Amino acid sequence: MRVAVTGGTGFVGRALVKALLERGDDIWVVSRKKAGSSSSNDSRLHQVTWDELAVSPGSLEGTDVIVNLAGESINQRWTAAAKQRVLHSRTEAAARIANLVSQLNQKPEAVINASGISAYGNSLTATFDESSPLKVTDFLSSVVEQWEQAANAIPVKRLVKLRVGVVLNRTGGAFPLMALPHRLFAGGRLGTGSQWLSWIHLEDMVRLILFCIDHREMEGPVNGSAPEPVTNDQFGRALGKAIGRPHWLPAPAFMMKAVLGEMSSLLLEGQRAVPRKAIEHGFTFKYPTIESAMSQLSGKS
């Protein structure tokens, strides 16, 4: 299979490219700039820039699937300029893919476009699945709304809008920073601790993307999150237990807001989302519970 991956040099993208190569696919990594050198000598791994595609879109003629993971990191202080970059990077990537696909004689069978679990807004009580309506309650949910609107314009038979939760991995992404207070014996709940965290292990995230590539019945919104979301307090307790550290020192909400500004909503707010569509179509999670994930993340399995 021939697969193009935008954002293929990012946290999830690198893991996905590795998995695609391991199963024998032909990969085109699309990025703003070409890497100086590739750590892989695999002849099936190719690099192309957006500028090169603008001049010669035929480079991706015959591509079976495009996976769009491109987007500016949200892990930064949300100044007005940063918020604009976060939004623009996502809508621009979707628009570029729409333009690219429209120029191809042989269209890809599917586009899997990353989105966010923030699509449903924030709630302490509701449970959301793919049938739940989008609700704009804050900056991130407004980004997801515009992101998915841009993706809807991609002229492809099958569009998957993969609403990704917090992706956990031992050496990358948010987890090392999330675990740092506990490793320093200063871990505890953030705010009330009752806010929900819809999470997924990196390995399951990659496996779910491959599942969406291979199963043509997968289309529309797909929640990329584990079947058992947890509250912030439950997450911290599971983390502390896994690494042998106490969970005792709460961080008041006002302190988080003072330090992080609006970005504190990432830690103080959330939603309980479940992957109904993936489960109904037969996908199985290797790490369905936070305890199983923490065991692997802490090096115990």
C-alpha positions as CSV (number, residue, x, y, z in Angstrom):
1,M,0.0,0.0,0.0
2,R,1.2,3.5,-0.7
3,V,0.6,5.9,2.2
4,A,1.3,9.6,2.5
5,V,1.8,11.0,6.0
6,T,1.8,14.7,6.8
7,G,3.3,15.5,10.1
8,G,5.3,12.3,9.7
9,T,8.2,13.8,11.7
10,G,6.1,14.5,14.8
11,F,5.5,12.5,17.9
12,V,2.7,10.3,16.6
13,G,3.9,10.6,13.0
14,R,7.3,9.0,13.6
15,A,5.7,6.0,15.3
16,L,3.2,5.6,12.5
17,V,5.8,5.8,9.8
18,K,7.9,3.1,11.6
19,A,4.8,0.8,11.9
20,L,3.9,1.3,8.2
21,L,7.5,0.5,7.1
22,E,7.5,-2.6,9.3
23,R,4.5,-4.0,7.6
24,G,5.9,-3.3,4.1
25,D,4.0,-0.2,3.0
26,D,5.5,2.5,0.7
27,I,5.6,5.8,2.6
28,W,5.8,9.4,1.5
29,V,6.4,11.8,4.4
30,V,5.1,15.3,3.6
31,S,6.7,18.2,5.6
32,R,7.5,21.9,5.4
33,K,11.2,21.1,5.0
34,K,13.2,18.0,4.0
35,A,15.2,16.5,6.8
36,G,19.0,16.9,6.3
37,S,19.4,13.1,6.5
38,S,17.2,10.1,7.1
39,S,17.8,7.7,9.9
40,S,16.3,5.0,7.7
41,N,17.9,3.7,4.5
42,D,14.7,2.0,3.5
43,S,14.0,2.5,-0.2
44,R,10.3,2.6,0.6
45,L,10.6,5.8,2.6
46,H,10.4,9.0,0.6
47,Q,10.3,12.7,1.6
48,V,8.6,15.5,-0.2
49,T,7.8,19.1,0.9
50,W,4.6,21.0,0.5
51,D,6.3,23.4,-1.9
52,E,7.4,20.5,-4.1
53,L,3.9,19.1,-4.1
54,A,2.5,22.6,-5.1
55,V,4.7,22.5,-8.2
56,S,4.4,18.7,-8.9
57,P,1.3,17.2,-7.2
58,G,1.7,14.1,-9.4
59,S,4.4,12.9,-7.0
60,L,1.6,11.4,-5.0
61,E,-0.3,10.0,-7.9
62,G,-1.4,6.5,-7.0
63,T,-1.4,7.1,-3.2
64,D,-3.9,4.8,-1.5
65,V,-4.3,6.7,1.8
66,I,-3.3,10.1,3.1
67,V,-2.9,10.4,6.9
68,N,-2.9,14.1,8.0
69,L,-1.2,14.6,11.4
70,A,0.1,18.1,10.7
71,G,-0.4,20.8,13.2
72,E,1.4,23.3,15.6
73,S,1.9,22.0,19.1
74,I,-0.7,23.2,21.6
75,N,1.9,22.8,24.4
76,Q,2.9,26.4,24.6
77,R,1.5,29.5,26.3
78,W,-1.6,30.6,24.4
79,T,-0.8,34.1,23.3
80,A,-2.9,35.6,20.5
81,A,-0.1,34.8,18.0
82,A,0.3,31.2,19.3
83,K,-3.5,30.5,19.1
84,Q,-3.5,31.8,15.5
85,R,-0.6,29.5,14.6
86,V,-2.3,26.5,16.2
87,L,-5.5,27.1,14.2
88,H,-3.9,28.1,10.9
89,S,-1.5,25.2,10.8
90,R,-4.4,22.7,11.0
91,T,-6.8,24.4,8.6
92,E,-4.0,25.1,6.2
93,A,-2.9,21.5,6.1
94,A,-6.4,20.3,5.5
95,A,-6.9,22.9,2.7
96,R,-3.6,21.9,1.1
97,I,-4.6,18.3,1.1
98,A,-8.0,19.2,-0.4
99,N,-6.2,21.1,-3.2
100,L,-3.7,18.3,-3.8
101,V,-6.4,15.6,-4.0
102,S,-8.4,17.7,-6.4
103,Q,-5.4,17.7,-8.8
104,L,-4.8,14.0,-8.7
105,N,-6.1,11.8,-11.5
106,Q,-6.2,8.8,-9.3
107,K,-7.7,9.9,-6.0
108,P,-6.7,8.2,-2.7
109,E,-9.3,5.8,-1.3
110,A,-9.3,7.6,2.0
111,V,-7.9,10.5,4.0
112,I,-7.5,10.1,7.8
113,N,-7.5,13.5,9.2
114,A,-6.4,14.0,12.8
115,S,-8.8,16.0,15.0
116,G,-9.3,16.4,18.7
117,I,-11.4,14.9,21.5
118,S,-12.1,18.6,22.4
119,A,-14.8,18.5,19.7
120,Y,-17.4,17.7,22.4
121,G,-16.6,20.6,24.7
122,N,-15.9,20.2,28.4
123,S,-18.1,18.4,30.9
124,L,-17.8,16.8,34.3
125,T,-20.9,14.6,33.9
126,A,-21.5,13.7,30.3
127,T,-20.1,10.8,28.3
128,F,-19.4,11.4,24.6
129,D,-19.2,9.1,21.7
130,E,-19.1,9.7,17.9
131,S,-22.8,10.3,17.8
132,S,-22.5,13.2,20.2
133,P,-22.8,16.7,18.7
134,L,-19.8,19.1,18.4
135,K,-19.9,21.8,21.1
136,V,-17.8,24.9,21.1
137,T,-17.0,25.9,24.7
138,D,-13.4,27.1,24.6
139,F,-10.4,27.7,22.3
140,L,-9.6,24.0,21.6
141,S,-13.1,23.1,20.7
142,S,-13.4,26.1,18.4
143,V,-10.1,24.9,16.7
144,V,-11.5,21.4,16.2
145,E,-14.7,22.8,14.7
146,Q,-12.8,24.8,12.1
147,W,-10.3,22.0,11.6
148,E,-13.0,19.4,10.7
149,Q,-14.8,22.0,8.5
150,A,-11.6,22.3,6.5
151,A,-11.3,18.5,6.3
152,N,-14.8,18.2,5.1
153,A,-13.8,19.9,1.9
154,I,-11.3,17.2,0.9
155,P,-12.8,15.5,-2.2
156,V,-12.3,11.9,-1.2
157,K,-14.6,8.9,-0.9
158,R,-13.8,8.1,2.7
159,L,-12.9,10.7,5.3
160,V,-12.0,9.7,8.8
161,K,-11.9,12.4,11.4
162,L,-9.8,10.9,14.1
163,R,-10.6,12.7,17.3
164,V,-7.4,12.1,19.3
165,G,-7.2,12.2,23.1
166,V,-4.0,12.7,25.2
167,V,-1.4,10.3,23.7
168,L,0.8,8.6,26.3
169,N,4.3,7.3,25.7
170,R,7.3,6.8,28.0
171,T,9.7,9.0,26.2
172,G,7.7,11.5,24.2
173,G,4.6,13.6,24.1
174,A,2.9,14.9,27.3
175,F,3.6,12.0,29.6
176,P,7.1,12.8,30.8
177,L,6.0,16.2,31.9
178,M,2.8,14.9,33.4
179,A,4.8,12.4,35.4
180,L,7.5,14.8,36.6
181,P,5.8,16.1,39.8
182,H,5.2,12.5,41.0
183,R,8.8,11.5,40.2
184,L,9.9,14.5,42.4
185,F,7.6,13.4,45.2
186,A,5.3,16.4,44.6
187,G,2.5,14.8,42.7
188,G,-1.2,15.2,43.5
189,R,-4.5,16.2,41.9
190,L,-4.7,19.3,39.8
191,G,-7.6,21.6,40.8
192,T,-10.5,19.5,42.0
193,G,-9.1,16.4,40.3
194,S,-12.6,15.5,39.0
195,Q,-12.0,16.7,35.5
196,W,-11.9,13.9,32.9
197,L,-8.9,12.8,30.9
198,S,-9.6,10.9,27.6
199,W,-6.2,9.2,27.0
200,I,-4.7,6.6,24.7
201,H,-1.4,4.8,24.7
202,L,0.8,5.7,21.7
203,E,1.0,2.0,20.5
204,D,-2.8,1.8,20.5
205,M,-3.0,5.2,18.7
206,V,-0.8,3.8,15.9
207,R,-2.7,0.5,15.8
208,L,-6.0,2.4,15.5
209,I,-4.7,4.5,12.6
210,L,-3.6,1.3,10.8
211,F,-7.1,-0.1,11.6
212,C,-8.7,2.9,10.0
213,I,-6.5,2.6,6.9
214,D,-7.3,-1.1,6.4
215,H,-11.1,-1.1,7.3
216,R,-13.1,0.7,4.7
217,E,-16.2,0.8,7.0
218,M,-14.3,3.2,9.2
219,E,-15.4,6.7,8.2
220,G,-16.6,9.9,9.7
221,P,-15.7,10.8,13.4
222,V,-13.7,8.2,15.2
223,N,-12.7,8.7,18.8
224,G,-9.0,8.0,19.3
225,S,-9.1,7.3,23.0
226,A,-9.0,4.4,25.4
227,P,-12.3,2.7,26.4
228,E,-11.8,3.7,30.1
229,P,-11.2,7.4,30.6
230,V,-10.2,8.5,34.0
231,T,-10.4,11.6,36.2
232,N,-7.3,13.6,36.8
233,D,-7.2,12.3,40.4
234,Q,-7.5,8.7,39.2
235,F,-4.7,9.3,36.6
236,G,-2.4,10.7,39.3
237,R,-3.1,7.8,41.7
238,A,-2.4,5.2,39.0
239,L,0.8,7.0,38.1
240,G,2.0,7.3,41.6
241,K,1.3,3.6,42.3
242,A,3.1,2.5,39.1
243,I,6.3,4.4,39.8
244,G,6.3,4.0,43.6
245,R,5.7,7.7,44.5
246,P,3.1,9.4,46.7
247,H,0.0,11.1,45.3
248,W,-0.5,13.8,48.0
249,L,0.3,17.4,47.1
250,P,-2.7,19.1,45.3
251,A,-2.1,22.0,42.9
252,P,-4.8,24.6,43.3
253,A,-6.6,25.8,40.1
254,F,-5.7,29.4,40.7
255,M,-2.0,28.5,40.8
256,M,-2.2,26.6,37.5
257,K,-4.0,29.5,35.9
258,A,-1.4,32.0,37.2
259,V,1.5,29.9,35.8
260,L,0.0,28.6,32.5
261,G,-2.7,31.2,31.7
262,E,-5.4,30.0,29.3
263,M,-3.4,26.8,28.5
264,S,-4.2,25.6,32.1
265,S,-7.6,24.5,30.7
266,L,-5.7,21.5,29.2
267,L,-5.2,20.3,32.7
268,L,-8.2,21.7,34.6
269,E,-10.9,20.8,32.1
270,G,-11.8,17.8,30.0
271,Q,-14.4,15.4,28.7
272,R,-15.2,11.7,29.1
273,A,-15.1,10.3,25.5
274,V,-15.4,6.6,24.6
275,P,-14.3,4.9,21.3
276,R,-17.7,3.4,20.5
277,K,-17.1,3.1,16.8
278,A,-13.7,1.5,17.0
279,I,-15.0,-1.2,19.4
280,E,-18.1,-1.8,17.4
281,H,-16.0,-2.5,14.3
282,G,-13.8,-5.0,16.2
283,F,-10.8,-3.0,17.2
284,T,-9.2,-4.2,20.4
285,F,-7.0,-2.1,22.7
286,K,-3.7,-3.5,24.0
287,Y,-3.9,-1.0,26.8
288,P,-7.6,-0.5,27.7
289,T,-7.1,0.7,31.3
290,I,-4.9,3.3,32.8
291,E,-3.3,0.6,35.1
292,S,-2.2,-1.5,32.0
293,A,-0.8,1.6,30.4
294,M,1.0,2.8,33.5
295,S,2.6,-0.6,33.9
296,Q,4.1,-0.3,30.5
297,L,5.0,3.4,30.8
298,S,6.7,2.8,34.1
299,G,8.8,0.0,32.7
300,K,7.1,-2.8,34.6
301,S,6.0,-4.7,31.5
